[in-house]
Amino acid sequence: MKRAPCYVHRAIRLPELWRDDAPGERRAARIEDGKIVEIHIQRDAHWVLGECGMGRVDRRTPAGAYIITEDGSEVLLRSKMGAAEGTNVAFEVTREAIAEPGRIKPPEVALRDSLPADPSSNDGLWNQRLAAFGGSTAPHAIDEGFDTAIAGYSQIGDVIISFQRTKAGLVFDVDGIGDAFAINRIAAVEIARLLRLYQVGAMVMIDFVSMEAKAQRAEIANIFDAASAQDSRPFERTAINGYGLMQVVRARPRPSVLDHLFGTRIVALSDETQAYWLLRSAARSSGFGLRTITARPAVAHLLSSERWQPLRAECARLAGAGVAVVADENATGYGHVHVAQS
């Protein structure tokens, strides 16, 4: 019997990692089945995990010391040391600065005997971070994925999962119409997805719809565990109690996407985020002539600062034109970019 020829079709595999660099802010997205499953951000105005530097011991504490770095910022050593106040020391960042509602936790460091002979730049540290994911990398704008973070909720059918940052951690509230177990099944999977997507660390409190049956509560917790299986960040959790509460604690070496977006605010974009996004818009803009960035006074002040001068220069290089910053207290949204000849 004659067999029909067999044609093997090779599946087209999408890039596993999208990369989107802009002045001062680098983004990457991990892609699975054509969907963004993780968003990673590095901002160059801050000390980066693994970065090394020099500083002066400013004041000692019973458990360590505060160190003033060469750029004037403050980092925290959480171990006892023999060096006296005023001593110059070398250090390596072990946890980045993390903004929480109302406060910023300084970067944490470990002491080194000396600086490495060839210290990694921010470019190098970012490349190392992306290389650890493996797979192929492609340049691609990463603008999607932030809408849910800014809205503060996700809705799947009749199930609404709201979330908000607090000083104690991220709090999720689950609500919906119908059977509590069915609502919580959907919510458990979606919350695991959001935690991975936004790279959330530290304490997370989840308020499920309460269920009387202990077996159902255990099954929802197991569903959460299964949905978290592809997330490489380690975590521990409690059981779901009779009131529907479950606490999750996740490793936190860096700020989450939410921490980056909102800074010390709860639901409004931070001045820093607005400034970075305006620089990104200016760098991407097309046309000829001066790029004028109009922003609220606090954002304009940040953009015009000496510390941000290298970022303005990089923006001008990418845009191929000069960059000017204008403060306008009546600016709408987070500001806008005007191109002289668009």
C-alpha positions as CSV (number, residue, x, y, z in Angstrom):
1,M,0.0,0.0,0.0
2,K,1.4,3.4,-1.0
3,R,1.9,5.8,1.9
4,A,1.4,9.5,1.5
5,P,4.5,11.6,1.9
6,C,5.0,12.9,5.5
7,Y,5.8,16.6,5.8
8,V,7.2,17.7,9.1
9,H,6.2,21.3,9.8
10,R,8.6,23.1,12.1
11,A,6.8,25.3,14.6
12,I,7.7,28.9,14.5
13,R,9.0,29.7,18.0
14,L,8.5,33.2,19.3
15,P,11.5,34.9,21.1
16,E,11.7,33.7,24.7
17,L,12.8,37.1,25.8
18,W,11.9,40.6,24.6
19,R,14.2,43.5,25.4
20,D,13.3,47.1,25.5
21,D,16.0,49.6,26.6
22,A,15.5,53.3,27.0
23,P,17.4,56.1,28.7
24,G,17.9,55.0,32.3
25,E,15.2,52.3,32.3
26,R,15.6,48.8,30.8
27,R,12.7,46.4,30.4
28,A,12.6,42.7,29.6
29,A,9.7,40.4,29.2
30,R,9.7,36.6,29.2
31,I,7.4,35.1,26.7
32,E,5.6,31.8,26.9
33,D,3.0,30.7,24.2
34,G,3.0,34.2,22.8
35,K,2.1,35.8,26.1
36,I,4.1,37.9,28.5
37,V,4.6,35.9,31.8
38,E,7.3,38.1,33.5
39,I,8.3,41.7,33.3
40,H,11.7,42.8,34.6
41,I,12.9,46.3,35.0
42,Q,16.3,47.9,35.8
43,R,16.7,51.6,36.5
44,D,20.2,53.0,36.2
45,A,19.7,55.9,38.6
46,H,19.9,53.4,41.5
47,W,22.4,50.9,42.8
48,V,21.8,47.6,41.0
49,L,22.0,44.1,42.5
50,G,25.6,42.9,42.2
51,E,27.0,46.4,41.6
52,C,30.2,47.3,43.5
53,G,31.3,50.6,44.9
54,M,33.2,52.6,47.5
55,G,31.8,54.4,50.5
56,R,32.5,55.9,53.9
57,V,31.1,54.5,57.1
58,D,28.7,57.2,58.3
59,R,27.3,55.7,61.5
60,R,27.4,52.3,63.0
61,T,24.4,50.5,64.5
62,P,24.2,47.5,66.8
63,A,23.6,45.3,63.8
64,G,25.7,46.9,61.1
65,A,26.3,50.4,59.7
66,Y,25.0,53.0,57.2
67,I,27.5,53.8,54.5
68,I,27.6,57.0,52.3
69,T,28.6,56.1,48.8
70,E,30.7,58.2,46.5
71,D,27.6,59.5,44.7
72,G,26.2,60.7,48.1
73,S,23.5,58.0,48.5
74,E,23.1,55.8,51.6
75,V,23.4,52.0,51.7
76,L,22.8,49.7,54.6
77,L,25.2,47.0,56.0
78,R,23.3,44.4,58.0
79,S,26.3,42.7,59.7
80,K,28.7,43.7,62.4
81,M,32.0,45.3,61.2
82,G,35.2,46.3,62.8
83,A,35.8,49.5,60.7
84,A,35.4,52.8,62.6
85,E,33.1,55.6,61.5
86,G,34.7,57.6,58.7
87,T,36.6,54.6,57.3
88,N,36.4,54.0,53.5
89,V,35.1,50.6,52.5
90,A,34.4,48.6,49.4
91,F,30.9,47.0,49.1
92,E,28.7,44.9,46.8
93,V,24.9,45.4,46.6
94,T,23.0,42.4,47.8
95,R,19.5,43.9,47.7
96,E,18.4,46.9,45.7
97,A,16.6,49.9,47.2
98,I,12.9,49.2,47.5
99,A,10.2,51.9,47.6
100,E,7.1,51.2,49.7
101,P,4.1,53.4,50.4
102,G,5.5,56.3,52.4
103,R,9.1,55.2,52.6
104,I,12.2,53.9,50.7
105,K,14.2,51.0,52.0
106,P,17.9,51.7,51.2
107,P,20.0,49.2,49.3
108,E,21.6,46.5,51.4
109,V,25.3,45.7,50.9
110,A,28.0,43.3,51.9
111,L,31.6,44.4,52.5
112,R,34.4,43.4,50.1
113,D,38.1,43.4,50.6
114,S,38.5,45.6,47.5
115,L,36.7,46.5,44.3
116,P,36.9,43.9,41.5
117,A,39.6,44.6,38.9
118,D,37.0,44.8,36.1
119,P,33.7,45.8,37.8
120,S,30.5,45.2,35.8
121,S,28.7,48.2,34.4
122,N,25.0,48.6,34.5
123,D,25.0,47.3,30.9
124,G,27.0,44.3,32.0
125,L,24.7,43.6,35.0
126,W,21.6,43.8,32.8
127,N,23.1,41.5,30.2
128,Q,24.0,39.0,32.9
129,R,20.5,39.1,34.3
130,L,19.0,38.4,30.9
131,A,21.6,35.8,30.0
132,A,20.5,33.8,33.1
133,F,17.1,33.3,31.5
134,G,18.6,31.5,28.5
135,G,16.9,31.2,25.1
136,S,16.7,33.7,22.3
137,T,16.4,37.5,22.8
138,A,14.8,40.0,20.4
139,P,14.3,43.8,20.6
140,H,10.6,44.5,21.1
141,A,8.6,47.4,22.7
142,I,7.2,46.4,26.0
143,D,4.2,48.7,26.7
144,E,1.5,46.1,27.4
145,G,1.2,44.5,30.8
146,F,1.2,47.7,32.8
147,D,-2.6,48.5,32.4
148,T,-3.6,46.0,35.1
149,A,-1.0,47.2,37.5
150,I,-2.2,50.8,37.1
151,A,-5.8,49.8,37.3
152,G,-5.2,47.8,40.5
153,Y,-7.5,45.0,39.6
154,S,-7.9,42.1,37.2
155,Q,-11.3,40.8,36.1
156,I,-12.1,37.3,34.7
157,G,-15.7,36.9,33.9
158,D,-17.6,37.7,37.1
159,V,-14.5,37.3,39.3
160,I,-12.7,40.5,40.3
161,I,-9.2,40.4,41.9
162,S,-8.3,43.7,43.4
163,F,-4.8,44.5,44.8
164,Q,-3.0,47.3,46.6
165,R,0.5,47.9,48.0
166,T,0.8,48.7,51.7
167,K,3.7,49.1,54.0
168,A,3.2,45.6,55.2
169,G,3.1,44.1,51.7
170,L,0.7,43.5,48.7
171,V,-2.9,42.7,49.6
172,F,-5.3,40.9,47.2
173,D,-9.1,40.9,47.7
174,V,-11.2,38.4,45.8
175,D,-14.8,39.0,44.9
176,G,-17.4,37.5,42.5
177,I,-20.8,36.2,41.9
178,G,-21.7,32.6,42.5
179,D,-20.1,29.6,44.2
180,A,-17.2,30.6,46.5
181,F,-15.1,27.6,45.5
182,A,-15.5,28.3,41.8
183,I,-14.6,32.0,42.4
184,N,-11.5,31.1,44.4
185,R,-10.3,28.5,41.8
186,I,-10.1,31.3,39.2
187,A,-8.6,33.8,41.6
188,A,-5.8,31.4,42.8
189,V,-4.6,30.9,39.3
190,E,-4.8,34.6,38.4
191,I,-3.1,35.8,41.6
192,A,-0.2,33.4,40.9
193,R,0.0,34.8,37.4
194,L,0.1,38.4,38.6
195,L,2.8,37.7,41.3
196,R,5.0,36.2,38.6
197,L,4.2,38.8,36.0
198,Y,5.1,41.7,38.2
199,Q,7.9,39.9,40.1
200,V,6.4,40.6,43.5
201,G,8.4,39.8,46.6
202,A,8.0,40.0,50.4
203,M,4.7,39.5,52.1
204,V,1.5,39.0,50.2
205,M,-1.9,38.7,51.9
206,I,-4.7,37.1,49.9
207,D,-8.3,37.5,51.0
208,F,-10.3,34.7,49.3
209,V,-14.0,34.3,49.5
210,S,-14.5,32.3,52.7
211,M,-15.3,28.6,52.5
212,E,-16.5,26.5,55.3
213,A,-15.1,23.1,54.1
214,K,-11.4,22.6,55.0
215,A,-10.9,20.3,52.1
216,Q,-12.0,23.0,49.7
217,R,-9.6,25.5,51.3
218,A,-6.7,23.0,51.0
219,E,-7.6,22.4,47.3
220,I,-7.5,26.1,46.5
221,A,-4.1,26.4,48.2
222,N,-2.9,23.4,46.1
223,I,-4.2,25.1,42.9
224,F,-2.2,28.2,43.8
225,D,0.9,26.1,44.3
226,A,0.4,24.4,40.9
227,A,-0.2,27.7,39.2
228,S,3.1,29.0,40.7
229,A,5.1,26.0,39.6
230,Q,6.7,27.9,36.6
231,D,7.7,30.9,38.8
232,S,11.3,30.5,39.8
233,R,11.0,32.8,42.8
234,P,10.9,30.8,46.0
235,F,8.0,31.3,48.4
236,E,6.4,30.0,51.5
237,R,2.7,30.2,52.4
238,T,0.2,29.4,55.1
239,A,-2.9,27.4,54.8
240,I,-6.2,29.3,54.0
241,N,-8.0,29.9,57.3
242,G,-11.7,29.8,57.9
243,Y,-12.0,33.5,57.0
244,G,-10.4,33.0,53.6
245,L,-7.0,34.5,54.4
246,M,-3.7,33.1,53.1
247,Q,-0.3,34.7,53.6
248,V,2.5,34.2,51.1
249,V,6.1,35.3,51.6
250,R,8.3,35.5,48.5
251,A,12.0,36.3,48.1
252,R,12.7,40.0,47.4
253,P,16.1,40.8,46.0
254,R,14.8,43.7,43.8
255,P,11.8,46.0,43.6
256,S,8.7,44.6,41.9
257,V,7.3,46.2,38.8
258,L,4.6,47.7,41.2
259,D,7.4,49.2,43.4
260,H,9.1,50.7,40.3
261,L,5.8,52.2,39.0
262,F,4.4,53.7,42.1
263,G,7.4,54.4,44.4
264,T,6.3,55.7,47.7
265,R,2.7,56.3,46.4
266,I,-0.1,53.8,46.6
267,V,-2.0,54.2,43.3
268,A,-0.4,57.1,41.4
269,L,2.7,56.8,39.2
270,S,5.8,58.2,41.0
271,D,7.6,61.3,39.7
272,E,10.5,59.0,38.7
273,T,8.3,56.7,36.6
274,Q,6.7,59.7,34.9
275,A,10.2,61.1,34.1
276,Y,11.5,57.8,32.8
277,W,8.4,57.3,30.6
278,L,8.7,60.8,29.2
279,L,12.4,60.2,28.3
280,R,11.3,56.9,26.7
281,S,8.7,58.7,24.6
282,A,11.2,61.4,23.5
283,A,13.8,58.8,22.6
284,R,11.3,56.9,20.5
285,S,9.8,60.0,18.8
286,S,10.1,60.6,15.1
287,G,10.5,63.8,13.2
288,F,13.1,66.6,13.1
289,G,14.2,69.2,15.5
290,L,14.1,69.8,19.3
291,R,12.2,67.4,21.6
292,T,10.4,69.5,24.2
293,I,9.3,67.5,27.3
294,T,6.5,69.2,29.2
295,A,5.8,67.9,32.7
296,R,4.6,68.9,36.1
297,P,7.1,70.9,38.1
298,A,8.3,68.1,40.3
299,V,8.9,65.8,37.3
300,A,10.5,68.5,35.3
301,H,12.9,69.3,38.3
302,L,13.9,65.6,38.3
303,L,14.5,65.5,34.6
304,S,16.5,68.7,34.7
305,S,18.7,67.6,37.7
306,E,22.4,67.1,37.4
307,R,22.0,63.4,38.3
308,W,19.8,62.9,35.3
309,Q,22.1,64.8,32.8
310,P,23.5,61.5,31.4
311,L,20.0,60.2,30.8
312,R,19.0,63.4,28.9
313,A,22.2,63.1,26.8
314,E,21.4,59.5,26.0
315,C,17.8,60.5,25.1
316,A,19.2,63.2,22.7
317,R,21.5,60.7,21.1
318,L,18.8,58.2,20.5
319,A,16.4,60.9,19.2
320,G,19.0,62.5,17.1
321,A,18.0,65.9,18.4
322,G,18.3,68.2,21.4
323,V,16.1,67.8,24.4
324,A,14.5,70.6,26.4
325,V,12.4,70.3,29.6
326,V,9.6,72.6,30.4
327,A,7.7,72.7,33.8
328,D,4.0,73.3,33.6
329,E,1.8,73.0,36.7
330,N,-1.2,72.5,34.4
331,A,0.3,69.6,32.5
332,T,-2.2,66.8,32.0
333,G,-1.5,63.1,32.6
334,Y,2.2,62.6,33.2
335,G,3.1,65.2,30.5
336,H,3.9,65.0,26.8
337,V,6.7,65.3,24.2
338,H,6.5,67.8,21.4
339,V,8.7,67.4,18.3
340,A,9.6,70.6,16.5
341,Q,8.9,69.1,13.0
342,S,6.9,65.9,13.3
